[in-house]
């Protein structure tokens, strides 16, 4: 068994998956996925990637194209080559100049609580 933590799982550009994809470690998708993607790890959507379906993950970096709603626990980063058609719910969001985003966003950042509301 390989215990090297730097190895990432990859779906290359010439692979198409139809159905649900579930994983718990870091993952790079550079191919086509039609269906739900669920992860407890970090997901990177590569330049050649196209995902049609809902995504739920810990963190997400988008270089390719997504058609579907995404739910990210920590951070979503839409790179300049990225295209997202769908709603985002995330802890934090970064959108680079040149990226395309069509949808609604909800940032669930940690709310600051005032311990003395009358002050």
C-alpha positions in Angstrom: 0.0 0.0 0.0 1.3 3.4 -0.9 1.2 5.9 1.9 2.5 8.9 -0.1 0.1 11.8 0.8 1.2 13.9 -2.3 -0.4 11.6 -4.8 -3.7 12.8 -6.2 -6.4 10.8 -7.9 -6.9 11.9 -11.5 -9.6 11.5 -14.2 -7.8 12.4 -17.4 -9.1 14.4 -20.3 -10.1 11.3 -22.3 -12.3 9.7 -19.6 -16.1 10.1 -19.4 -18.0 9.1 -16.3 -21.8 8.9 -16.1 -23.1 8.4 -12.5 -22.2 9.5 -9.0 -18.6 10.0 -8.0 -17.6 9.8 -4.3 -14.2 10.1 -2.8 -12.5 11.3 0.4 -9.0 12.4 -0.7 -7.8 15.1 -3.1 -9.0 14.6 -6.7 -8.4 16.2 -10.1 -11.0 15.9 -12.8 -9.8 16.8 -16.3 -12.4 14.6 -18.1 -16.2 14.6 -18.4 -18.5 13.7 -15.5 -22.3 13.7 -15.8 -23.7 13.1 -12.3 -23.2 14.0 -8.7 -19.7 14.6 -7.3 -19.3 14.2 -3.5 -16.0 14.7 -1.7 -14.5 15.2 1.7 -11.3 16.4 0.1 -10.0 19.1 -2.3 -11.4 19.0 -5.8 -9.7 20.6 -8.8 -11.6 20.9 -12.1 -9.0 20.9 -14.8 -8.8 23.0 -18.0 -10.3 20.2 -20.1 -13.0 19.2 -17.6 -16.7 19.4 -18.0 -19.0 18.5 -15.1 -22.8 18.4 -15.5 -24.3 17.9 -12.1 -24.2 18.9 -8.4 -20.9 19.1 -6.6 -20.4 18.9 -2.8 -16.8 19.1 -1.6 -14.4 20.5 1.1 -12.7 23.0 -1.3 -12.9 23.5 -5.1 -10.7 25.1 -7.7 -12.3 25.5 -11.2 -10.2 25.8 -14.4 -12.8 24.1 -16.6 -16.6 24.1 -17.0 -19.4 23.2 -14.6 -23.1 23.1 -15.3 -24.7 22.6 -11.9 -24.9 23.9 -8.3 -21.9 23.6 -6.0 -21.7 23.4 -2.2 -18.2 24.0 -0.8 -17.4 23.8 2.9 -14.3 26.0 2.8 -13.1 27.8 -0.3 -14.2 28.0 -3.9 -11.7 29.5 -6.4 -13.0 30.2 -10.0 -9.9 30.7 -12.1 -9.8 33.0 -15.2 -10.4 30.0 -17.6 -13.3 28.7 -15.5 -16.9 28.7 -16.4 -19.7 28.0 -13.9 -23.4 27.9 -14.7 -25.1 27.3 -11.4 -25.4 28.5 -7.8 -22.6 28.5 -5.3 -22.8 28.0 -1.5 -19.4 28.3 0.1 -17.4 29.5 3.0 -15.3 31.9 0.9 -15.3 32.7 -2.8 -12.6 34.0 -5.2 -13.3 34.8 -8.8 -10.5 35.8 -11.1 -10.8 38.3 -13.9 -11.9 36.6 -17.1 -13.9 33.8 -15.3 -17.5 33.3 -16.3 -20.1 32.8 -13.6 -23.9 32.7 -14.1 -25.9 32.0 -11.0 -26.3 33.1 -7.4 -23.8 32.9 -4.6 -24.1 32.5 -0.9 -21.0 33.0 1.3 -21.3 31.2 4.6 -18.3 32.8 6.2 -18.0 32.7 10.0 -20.4 35.3 11.3 -18.9 37.7 13.8 -20.9 37.7 17.0 -21.1 40.9 19.0 -20.8 39.9 22.7 -22.1 43.3 23.8 -24.9 44.4 21.4 -25.8 47.5 23.4 -22.3 49.0 23.2 
